């Protein structure tokens, strides 16, 4: 899909409706701009709260505090380095 927009004197653009519809953009959504040479890639960024529960928690760490999990990871890392 191609769409055109005009840059205002304040450096603002209106995202064309076709693009808003294609990305399911809503008021308040965050957008990410990446410059690749002379091209800009626009992407909708997810709300981090929407990602809650999307990564399974291994049974061996369920119910443990973040500090316990982090400390155990550090111990494993240093144990793996020992000859």
C-alpha positions as CSV (number, residue, x, y, z in Angstrom):
1,X,0.0,0.0,0.0
2,X,1.2,3.5,-0.8
3,X,-0.1,6.6,0.9
4,X,0.9,10.3,0.9
5,X,1.0,12.8,3.7
6,X,2.2,16.4,3.8
7,X,4.7,17.7,6.5
8,X,3.5,20.8,8.3
9,X,5.7,23.7,9.3
10,X,5.8,22.3,12.8
11,X,7.1,18.9,11.5
12,X,3.8,17.1,11.9
13,X,2.0,14.7,9.6
14,X,-1.4,13.2,9.6
15,X,-1.3,9.4,9.2
16,X,-3.5,8.7,6.2
17,X,-6.7,6.8,7.1
18,X,-5.8,3.8,4.9
19,X,-2.6,3.4,7.0
20,X,-4.4,3.9,10.3
21,X,-6.9,1.2,9.2
22,X,-4.2,-1.2,8.0
23,X,-2.3,-0.9,11.3
24,X,-5.4,-0.7,13.4
25,X,-4.1,2.6,14.9
26,X,-6.2,4.2,17.7
27,X,-5.8,7.5,19.5
28,X,-3.0,7.3,22.0
29,X,-1.1,4.4,20.2
30,X,2.7,4.7,20.2
31,X,4.5,4.6,16.8
32,X,8.0,3.7,16.1
33,X,9.9,5.3,13.2
34,X,13.1,3.6,11.8
35,X,15.1,5.3,9.1
36,X,16.7,3.0,6.6
37,X,18.7,5.1,4.2
38,X,16.2,7.4,2.4
39,X,13.2,5.3,3.7
40,X,11.3,5.5,6.9
41,X,9.5,2.4,8.3
42,X,6.6,3.1,10.6
43,X,5.3,0.5,13.0
44,X,2.8,0.4,15.8
45,X,4.4,-0.5,19.1
46,X,2.6,-2.7,21.5
47,X,1.6,-1.5,24.9
48,X,3.8,-3.5,27.3
49,X,0.7,-4.3,29.4
50,X,-0.8,-6.1,26.4
51,X,2.2,-8.5,26.4
52,X,1.5,-9.6,30.0
53,X,1.1,-13.4,30.0
54,X,2.4,-13.8,26.5
55,X,5.6,-15.5,27.7
56,X,5.2,-18.7,29.6
57,X,6.8,-18.9,33.0
58,X,8.7,-22.1,33.6
59,X,7.3,-24.2,36.4
60,X,10.6,-24.2,38.4
61,X,10.4,-20.4,38.8
62,X,6.7,-19.9,39.3
63,X,6.0,-18.2,42.6
64,X,9.6,-17.1,43.1
65,X,10.5,-13.4,43.4
66,X,12.4,-11.6,40.6
67,X,15.4,-11.3,43.0
68,X,15.5,-15.0,43.6
69,X,15.3,-15.8,39.8
70,X,18.0,-13.2,39.0
71,X,20.3,-14.5,41.8
72,X,19.9,-18.1,40.6
73,X,20.7,-17.0,37.0
74,X,23.9,-15.3,38.2
75,X,25.0,-18.4,40.1
76,X,24.4,-20.6,37.1
77,X,26.3,-18.3,34.8
78,X,29.4,-18.4,37.1
79,X,29.1,-22.1,37.6
80,X,29.1,-22.6,33.8
81,X,32.4,-20.6,33.6
82,X,34.3,-22.8,36.1
83,X,36.6,-25.4,34.5
